[in-house]
Amino acid sequence: MSRSALDTSVAFIGGGQMALALAEGFCRAGLVDAARITVYDPSDAARERLAARVTGVRFAATGPEAAAAAPIVFLAVKPQQAAVACREIAASLSSGSVVVSIVAGLPIAKLASLLGTNRIVRVMPNTPCLVGKGVSVVCRSADVPPETGCRVAELLGAVGHVHDVDEGLLDAVTGLSGSGPGFVALLVEALSDGGVKAGLPRPLALALAVETFAGTAALLEQTGEHPAQIKDKVSSPGGTTIAGLAVLEQRGVRGAVIDAVVAAATRARELGAG
């Protein structure tokens, strides 16, 4: 364990799946010692799951106790629980505390009002963080010290890619990378069903669909090529791929996916306004 890991303490208000993914990733990367992670969650099941996966993690009896235990406090509760959770921990935050919110739709200004501090980092992670392949998009208030901002980015990097954006882009981010895993899962399911319809056994069809998606994503990431280039390379004149692509274009799949991202972004904006 590195010296920086020994010197880092973090707290989680909420111990659900995303908190588990983050805590596990921090420890796996050697960035935080499990004994320096403090979690508050009223659910027995959530605590048991965390204790089983992150050996040595500490649990607090209350949110304020957890918030007082570390200078970096992750707010990892559901949006409908966020206001109550913020008000509960506000008085327990130290003057140097930084709150990292992964609550969807809750803007920094609203968080600052609820928490009584402007030292806030807002993050939109996605579910592949659970397997270390996630995307976390970050914005921070001007009051967050640069070294703490870098430390938070380093921690988030333990579970995938990290991107910095202006807060005004976070609703669009939510529509794309936040909601995107649901869209991708539907497309994988559709590919698999197509394989079954064409005669493949379902387990093989699903494996091929998952592996094809993962392999194509890796190819795009590693080569840096535009998706259209990959598409064109596998579309031989009069071949099988171009025949299938013609059907997708006729059915409006491209437009439907674009509209799905915009609809999700619009809904994120509505949630933030409410």
N, C-alpha and C positions, 0 to 999 in steps of 0.2 A: 504494500500500500504506500502510495506516494505521500510526501509531506503535505502537499496541497489537499489531498483527500482527507488526511487526518485533521486538517484545519478547517474543513468545510462542514457546516451543519445546515440541514434543511428541514423544514417542517411541511406537512401536508394537512390541509383542512379538507377532509374528504379522502377516503381510501379506496375508491372504486377502481375500475379496470385501468383507467389512464394513469392514476396515481401509482398503481402497481407497476405498469409498464415503465414509468419514469424512474421510480425507486430502484427497480431491478436493473434498468439500464445504467443508472449512475454507479451502482455497486459493481456491475459486470465490467464497466470500463475503468474501474479503480479510481473514480473521481470523488466518491463519498464512501466513508465507512458506514456500514449498516447501523452501527451503534449510535451514529450521529444523525440518524433520520428519525424524526418524531412525527407520529401520525395520530390525528383524531378522526374517528368515524364511529358513530353510534351503532353501526351494524356489526353484530357478532360475526356474521359470515364474511364480511369484508376484512375484518381484523384477522380472522383465522386464515384467510387466503393470503394475506400479506405476510403473516408470520411464517407460513409454510414456504413461501417463495423467496422472501428476503430475510434470511436468518439473522437474528440479532436486532431487528428494527424495534424501536421503542414506541409505546402507545401512551397517549395522554388521555386523561379522564374527561377533559373539556377542550373546546376549541381555543379559548384564551390560553390555557396551559401550553398547548402545542405552539401557538403563535409566539409565545414568549421564549420558546426554547431554541430559536434559530434566527439568524439575520435574513435568511431567504425563505419566504413563506409561500408555498404553492397553494393557491385557492382552486380546489379541484372538486367543486360541488355542482349539482345541477342548476341550471339558470333560475328555476323557481325557488331554490334554496339560498341563492347567493346574497340577497339583501340581508336576510336574517344572519347568515354566517358572517358577513362583513361587519355588521353592527356588533356582534358578539365579540369579535377579536380586536376591534379597533383600539380599545384602551390598553390592550396587552402588547401592541406593537411598539418596539423601541424607536428612538429617533432615527436610528440607522437602518431599520428594517426595510426590505424591499419585498413587495408582494407581487408574485407572478401569477396572473390569472389565466386559467385555461377555460374560463366560463364563456360559452358562445354568446355573442351578441351584446355583451355588457361593455360599453365604452369606458375608456380611461377616466373621463370626466365624472361619470356616474360612480365608478369604483372609488375615485378619490373622495367624492362627497360622502360615500358610505363608510370608508375606512379612516378618513381624517388624515390622509397622507397623499402626497403627490409622487411618491417613489414607487411607481407601478410599471410592471412589464406585462403587456398583454400578448398572449400566445394563442394561435389557432393550430393545434396539433391534429393529426388524424389517426385513425385506428391502426394502421400498419406500424405505429410506434410500439405496439404490443409485441412485435417480432423484430424490433430494431431496424425496420425499413420505413419508418414514417417520414412525414414532412411536418416541420414546425415553422410557422410563419410568425415573426416577432415584430412588435413595435413597442417603444418605450417612451415614458415621459422624460422631459428634459432634466428632471430632478434625480434620475437614476444615475449614480456614479458610473463613469465609464468602465472601471475595473469590475464592478458588479454586473454591469450589462454583458461584458465579455465572459464573465464566469457563468452567467445564466445561459448564454449561447453555447458555451462549452458543455454544460450539463445536458442541454437539449440535443446536442450533437451526438450524445451517446445512444440516442434512439432513432437516428436518421438524419436527414438533411435539415438545414436551418437557413431561412431566408429572412432578411430584414425588409420591412416595407413601411410606408406611411400608414397611419391608422385608417385613413379614408379608403384604403384598398382591402381592408379585412373582410368586408361583406362579400366582395368578389372572390377573395381567397376561400372563404367558407363555402361558396357555391362550387368552386373547382376542387381544391384539395381536401376540404373538410367533408363535403358530401360525395366527392368523387369515388371513394371506395365502394359506396353503395351502387353507383352507376357501373363501375367496373365489374362488380360482382354480378350484376344483372347481365352484362354482356358475356361474362364467362359462362354463366348459366345458359344463356341463349346459344352460345357456341356448342356447349356440351349437349344440349337438347338437339341441335342440328346434327351432331355426330350420331346420336341415338337414332334419329329419324333416318339417317343414311345407312344405318345397320350396325353401328358399333355398340358393344356392351357398355352400359352406363359408367361403370368404374373407369374403363379405359377412356371413354369420351371425356369425362371430367378431368382425368389426369392430363390428357392431351391439351384440353382447353386452358387449364391453369399453367401448364408448362409453356405453352405457346405465348400466352400473355406475358409471363415472367421473362421469357427469352427475348421477346420483341422489345420489351421495356429496357432490358439490359443492353440490347443492341443499339437502341436509340441513345441511351445514356453514354455508352462507351464510344460510339462513333461520332456523336454530335450531329448526325445527319438529320435533315428535316424529315418528318414522317412521310411526306409525299415522295421523297427519294426512296425510302424503304418500300413503299407501296408500288412504285413504278418498277423497282428492280424485280419484284416477284410477279409482275403482271405481263406475262408473255403474250404476244399477239395471238388472239384466238384461243387463249388458254383458259385454265380453270379459274384462276384468281380474278381475272377481268370479268368473267361471266358472273361470279359471285358479287363483285363490287358493283356491277351494273344493277343488280337486284337491290343492293343496299341503297344506292342512289335513287332508284325508282321509288323505294318505300320511304324515303326521307329520313334515313337514320342519322345522317350527319346533322341535319337541321334539328332533329329531335334532341340529340345530345347537347347541341348548343343551347336550345331552349331550356333544357333541364338545368344546366349550369346557371343560366340567368334567373330561372324561377327560384332556385335554391338561394342565390345571392339576394334576390328581392325579399324572400322570406327572412333571411338573416337580418336585413335592414329593418324589416317590420318588427322583429323581436327586439332589436336594439332600441327602437323608438318607443316600444311599449314598456 
